[in-house]
Structures are given as C-alpha cells and as structure tokens.
C-alpha cells in the first residue's frame, strides 16, 4: 500500500515552509521588480536630466489632478446623486468634461505655436514637451456663460476663436 505524505488541514504538506512551495515564476517576477527598482533608484540619484524629466511628468500629472478637482469642486466637491448608477454617470461626466478641457487647450496650444512660428518666432519642438495640457486659468468654474448661438459662428475664424494678442518680451 502506498502512503501519502501528511497534510495540514489547509492542504499544506507537513512542516514545509510556505516559501519553498512558492511559484518559481512569481519569485522570478519579484526579483525582476527588485532589480528594476534598484536600477531606477540608481539612475534617479546619478542623472540630473532624468530627475528633471520625472519631476516634469509628475507636475503634469498633478496639473491634471488639480484640473479635475477644480471642475469637481465647482459642484462643491460632492457626488450629489443618490444611486450608484447615477454616481457613476456623474463621474463619467467629470471625465468627459476634463477631456474636453484638455482637448480644447491642446488645440489652441497648437494654433498659438503655429501663429508664433508664422510671425518668425522660434519655438523649438523640444520646448513643447514642457507644456502641460491641464491649463485651467481660462476656465470659468462658477456661474454661467451666455452664448448667442446665432451670432457666435460669425465671430469664429475658420471654426476657431481668434487668439488674444500677447506682449512680446524681446
């Protein structure tokens, strides 16, 4: 008669430690993650340009969070719907509104850069990576805006509002 090894009530085998039963793929992935964190930490400490790039990306992310928070707090920062489905709808509306604000800002950044270049100003492509799309100084978070739908298209230049002139600091 063949005997089976003794098992614990949870299906473990005797006094064998749990670490020895660990999946080898999970252990390899854990070690790979540790290596990646070490490489990242070493690079972060030794490379000034890398630190600046990371900080710039973090600042862009923070500007988007701030935009979302400002859009949300215009409604006093509250989810005002009672049911989960309505709360989800409110959250999706916040996402759509945030994406609309970012798209609007990005489109106008492109128009402004094209205008500056047409005036002979140098705008290097490398400089554009520093622009964050979470610009919110031009957004009216409170109150309402009256728009004359019949007269408004006549004010648009090829579907876009004209850019405001900016003073040039030479």
N, C-alpha and C positions, 0 to 999 in steps of 0.2 A: 504494500500500500504506500502511495506517495504522500508525503506530508507537505502541507503548505506552510509558509512562514507565518508566524504570529502577526496579527494585525491589531491596530488600535481601534477603538470604537469609531473613529472618523475615517478609517480606511488607510491610515498610515502604516508603515511597517516597523514595528518594534520601537527601538530607541534611536533609530537612524535619524540624524538631524535633517530638518527641512531643507537646508541649503544644498545638501547632496542630491536631493530629488528635484532641484530647480531645473527648469528647461534650459538647455545649453544655448538656444537662440536668444532667450531673454537675458541670460548672463552676458552674452556677446554684445547685445544691443546696449546693455547697461554700461559695459566697459567702453564701447564706442562713444556713448554720450559723455562719459567722464573725460575721454580724450578730447572730444570737441570743445568741451567747456574749458579745458586746460589750454588748448590752442587759442581759443577766443580770448581768454584772460591774458595770456602772454602777449598776444598781438595788441590787445587794448592797452596794456601797460607800456608797450615799447613803441607804438606807432601813433604819433600825434595826429596825422591826417585821418587815420582810422577812427580815433576817438572823436574827431570833429564830425566825421560822416555819421557816426552812431548818434551823436548829440543832435545833429540836424534832423535825422529821421525821427528821433524821439520828440523833438519840438514840433514837427509836422503832425505827428500823431496827437500830441497834446492840443494843437490848434483845432484839430477835427473834433476832439472830445469837448473842447470849450464851445465850439460852434453848436454841437448837438445839445449841450447843456443850456446854452443861451436860447436856442429855439424851444427847448422843452420848458424852461423857466418862464417864458413869455406866457405860458399857461399855468403859472405859479408852481411849476415843477411837480405837478400831481397827475397821476393817472386817474382821470375823473370818471371812467366807465366802471360799471358795477360787475359786468360779466367778463369772464376770461376771453371769450372771442372778441368782445369789443375792446378790451385792453390790448389784445394782440393787434387789432386793427389800428388802434391809436399809436402803438409802437411802430407799425409799418408806415403809417403816415409820417412819423418823425423821420424815419429812414428816407422816405421819398423826398421830403422837404430838404433834408440835409444834402442828398444827392443833387437836387435841383440847384441849391445854393452853390455847391461846388462846381457843377457844370457851368452855371452862369459865370462864376468868377473865372474859371479856366478859359472859357470862350473869350471873355473880354480881356484877359491877360494876353491871349494870342493876338487879338485885334490891336491892343496897345503896343505890343512888341513890333508888329508889322508896321504900325504907324511911326514908331520911333526909328525903325530901320529905313523907312521911306524918306524920313527927314534927314538921313545921313548920320544918325547917331549909331554908335557901335554898341550892340547888345550881344555879347558872346554867348554861344549855346551853353557853355559850362556854367554861366551865371544862372541860367534858368532852373537848374537843379536846386537852387536855394529858395525858390518861390514855393510857398505853401498854399494850397487851394482853400484853406479854411478861413479865408478873409471874411470878416464879418462887420467891419466898420460901416459898410454901406447898407446894412440890413435894418429895416425898421421892425424891431421886435414887438413893439407895443403900439396900439392904436390901429388905425386903418388907413388905407390909401385910396383916394378917389381916382378912378381911371375912366376917362371918356373914351369908350371903346370905338366910337365913330371917328373921333378926331385923332386918336393916338397913332394909327398907321401912317398918317400924313407926316408925322414928326420923325418917323424912322428913316434911316439911310440904309437902303438895301436890307431891311429887316432888323437892323441894329440901331440902338440909340447912339448918337454921336458921343465921342469921348470928350470929357472936360479938358480944357487946356491946362497944362501944368507948367509952373515956372521952371525954367531950365537953370540949374546951377552950374555954371561953366567953371 
